[in-house]
Amino acid sequence: MKDQLLKKIKLYKFEIRVIDIIFLFSVTFVSLLIRVSLYPWQSSDYLVHLEKWFLAYKNNIFETLKSPVGDYTAMYNYILAFLSLIGDNSLYLIKSISVIFDFIGAIFFSKIIRKICNENVSYLAYAIFLCLPTVILNSSAWAQCDVIYVTFILISFYQLLNEKESAALFFYSISLSLKLQAIFFLPFYLFLGVKKKIKFRCFLWIPIVYILSIIPMLCLGRPLISCVKTYLVQMSEYNNLVYAAPTIYTFWDIDGLTLLVRTGVLYCVLIVGSLCYYCYEKVNVNTSKELLKFSTLLVLIIPFLLPKMHDRYFILADIFTALCTIVDRKYFISFIITCGCSTIVYIQFLFGSAYVDLRILTVLMLIGIVYFVKISYSK
C-alpha cells in the first residue's frame, strides 16, 4: 500500500505522487465545504452596498454601467454586471466569484513556493493558503473581493520570479485596476525599477490597462471624469483616520483630525522612501528569497502607516508573511502576529464578538514589524 501511495503518475507536463493527489483533492474539497458553510452569512457590506449594486445591474445593466454605482472600479463593476446575467441569488454569486479566486490564488501561492523551495512544500503551501482565516472570511463570509486583486499580485510576483518583468507589471496593472489597495505593492516595483531589475517602460502597463478597463463604460456614455476619479472618491468618502485596522492612527483617531490625512500619507512616503534607501545595497534583486522578504516588509509597513485603512487591508501582508514563513520558519512570529490581528478585527466586524482594543492590536503589529525588520536586515 505504501508503495502505491508513493507511485508517481504523469499529468500533463509533470509527475505527481498518488498521495499528493489524494492530499490536494481532500484539501480542495474540505476547503470548499468550509466556504460554502459560510455562504448564508450576510455582512453589512453586502446588505448596504453589494446587494443594491447587483440589483441595479439586474434591473438595467447598460444604464447602470454608464452611471456611477458605488465606489468600486470599472473592472469589479463588470464582474457584478456579468453575475447579474447568470442568476438571481446575488449573495451566493458574489461570494462564489471570490471563492473561485481563493483557489486560483492558492495555486499561484503554491507555485511561488515551488519556485523558491521544492515540490512537496508547494502542496502544503496550497493547503496553508486555503486555510488562512482572513482569506476564508473575506470571500465566503464578508462577500468581499480583496482576494481577486491579491491573486493578480501573486500571479505578478510569480512572473517576476520567472524573470518576466513585463508580464509581472501587466498582471499587477490588472490588480491595481481592480482595487486601489494594490498600490501597497507599487513601491516594491518602483524599487526594482530604480535597481534596474525592471525596465521603466514596463510601468506603461499601468495606464494602458486602466484605460482599456474603462473603455466599455465610456462607449456606453459614462463621462470620462467619472471613470477617472473613482480612486479619488474612495479616498475622500470617509472621514476617520482609521476604520477598525491596527494602525498607528488608533491612538488618535479623533473627529476633526482629518487634516492629518495628507500629513500621514507624506509621512508614510518618507518612511518607505528611507527604508528603500537603507535597503538599497542590502537587497539582492536577483535572489527570489530577497525579493519575497523585501516585498513582504513593504506590504507590512505601508498599511500600518497610512491613514484611512480598513480592517481588510492587511490581507496582502497576511499572505506574504505566510509565504515568508513557509520559506523560512524564523518569520513564524511575524506571521502569527499579523494574521492573528487581522483575524481578530475580521471577527469583530463580521460577528461583533471577540472584542480586543485596537490599540493592543496596534502594539502587537508594531512588535511583529520590528521583529521582521530585525531578523531580516539587522546584520
C-alpha positions, 0 to 999 in steps of 0.5 A: 500500500505504501508503495502505491501511495508513493507511485508517481503518475504523469499529468500533463507536463509533470509527475505527481505522487498518488498521495499528493493527489489524494492530499490536494483533492481532500484539501480542495474539497474540505476547503470548499465545504468550509466556504460554502458553510459560510455562504448564508452569512450576510455582512453589512457590506453586502446588505448596504452596498453589494446587494443594491449594486447587483440589483441595479445591474439586474434591473438595467445593466447598460444604464447602470454601467454608464452611471456611477454605482458605488465606489468600486472600479470599472473592472469589479463593476463588470464582474457584478454586471456579468453575475447579474446575467447568470442568476438571481441569488446575488449573495451566493454569486458574489461570494462564489466569484471570490471563492473561485479566486481563493483557489486560483490564488492558492495555486499561484501561492503554491507555485511561488513556493515551488519556485523558491523551495521544492515540490512537496512544500508547494502542496502544503503551501496550497493547503496553508493558503486555503486555510488562512482565516482572513482569506476564508472570511473575506470571500465566503463570509464578508462577500468581499473581493480583496482576494481577486486583486491579491491573486493578480499580485501573486500571479505578478510576483510569480512572473517576476520570479520567472524573470518576466518583468513585463508580464509581472507589471501587466498582471499587477496593472490588472490588480491595481485596476481592480482595487486601489489597495494594490498600490501597497505593492507599487513601491516594491516595483518602483524599487526594482525599477530604480535597481534596474531589475525592471525596465521603466517602460514596463510601468506603461502597463499601468495606464494602458490597462486602466484605460482599456478597463474603462473603455466599455463604460465610456462607449456606453456614455459614462463621462470620462471624469467619472471613470477617472476619479473613482480612486479619488472618491474612495479616498475622500468618502470617509472621514476617520483616520482609521476604520477598525485596522491596527494602525498607528492612527488608533491612538488618535483617531479623533473627529476633526483630525482629518487634516492629518490625512495628507500629513500621514500619507507624506509621512508614510512616503518618507518612511518607505522612501528611507527604508528603500534607501537603507535597503538599497545595497542590502537587497539582492534583486536577483535572489527570489528569497530577497525579493519575497522578504523585501516585498513582504516588509513593504506590504507590512509597513505601508498599511500600518502607516497610512491613514484611512485603512480598513480592517481588510487591508492587511490581507496582502501582508497576511499572505506574504508573511505566510509565504515568508514563513513557509520559506523560512520558519524564523518569520513564524512570529511575524506571521502569527502576529499579523494574521492573528490581528487581522483575524481578530478585527475580521471577527469583530466586524463580521460577528461583533464578538471577540472584542480586543482594543485596537490599540493592543492590536496596534502594539502587537503589529508594531512588535511583529514589524520590528521583529521582521525588520530585525531578523531580516536586515539587522546584520 
